[in-house]
Amino acid sequence: METIPLWNTDAPGTKGRANEEEVVNERVRKVHQPALTIHLPPGELATGTGILVCPGGGYHHLAINKEGHQIANWLNTLGIAAFVLKYRLDRAEALQDVQRAMRVIRHGASQWAVEPDQLGVMGFSAGGHLIVNLVLNSDEGHSDGKDPIEQHSCHPSFMVPVYVYIKDLDVETELPTNAPPAFLVGATDDTTTPPENSLRLYSALIKHNIAAELHLYERGKHGFGLGKNKGPVSSWTIHCEAWLKQNHLLDLAE
């Protein structure tokens, strides 16, 4: 496991800003300089698929362990390279960070055994908001950029929003025609990010003829992470694995 800075120098807009970052109860607060923590699967399991994992926390903190590193460890068992994003908590800066993270991964794809066209995103709660915002604001890179990293696309190949929040995102009219296929998960009894969020996104995807699968559990509430010891909601990872497999994202790399 390796952690690398997201930007070559200070993140945009942070020069001269005091570093007040802290970790309290496995939650990162006041993120100062964003970073990627890289979790690679054993070589014999590698599929060439990579997933950028965006923890939630309402843009107030990051549940970096439960919705980051624990998720990455599970993805590694499937042969997926996982990249946990520690992003800044201002929404505009978070979007900059997630765009940059996708470009960084594609730039280093060969060293991490990731196929650039098999790079997806998974986000929990506010992290789900962030990956949907990425889809609404992705591009194919800046070919004339001086920074070679910026020449890469930040468009995800697929997305997995988990108990997603999209209240202030206009997915009905702004969802691009090249939006990626999606696997959505949530709980009916979630009062923090109610299932209407997942339903709205799912409906918008279907309206735009984008392949999508939706799982809403009767119980699970908010923030179930992997869902272990939380009843039927724990099966979401099994269904997600099946979806990844049917989309040929778990085929062993040649």
Secondary structure as GFF3:
##gff-version 3
##sequence-region A 1 254
A	DSSP	beta_strand	2	5	.	.	.	ID=ss1
A	DSSP	beta_strand	22	24	.	.	.	ID=ss2
A	DSSP	beta_strand	27	29	.	.	.	ID=ss3
A	DSSP	beta_strand	35	39	.	.	.	ID=ss4
A	DSSP	three_ten_helix	43	45	.	.	.	ID=ss5
A	DSSP	beta_strand	50	54	.	.	.	ID=ss6
A	DSSP	beta_strand	61	62	.	.	.	ID=ss7
A	DSSP	pi_helix	65	69	.	.	.	ID=ss8
A	DSSP	alpha_helix	70	77	.	.	.	ID=ss9
A	DSSP	beta_strand	81	86	.	.	.	ID=ss10
A	DSSP	alpha_helix	91	107	.	.	.	ID=ss11
A	DSSP	three_ten_helix	116	118	.	.	.	ID=ss12
A	DSSP	beta_strand	119	124	.	.	.	ID=ss13
A	DSSP	alpha_helix	126	136	.	.	.	ID=ss14
A	DSSP	three_ten_helix	148	151	.	.	.	ID=ss15
A	DSSP	beta_strand	159	162	.	.	.	ID=ss16
A	DSSP	alpha_helix	171	174	.	.	.	ID=ss17
A	DSSP	beta_strand	182	187	.	.	.	ID=ss18
A	DSSP	alpha_helix	196	207	.	.	.	ID=ss19
A	DSSP	beta_strand	212	217	.	.	.	ID=ss20
A	DSSP	three_ten_helix	231	235	.	.	.	ID=ss21
A	DSSP	alpha_helix	236	246	.	.	.	ID=ss22
###
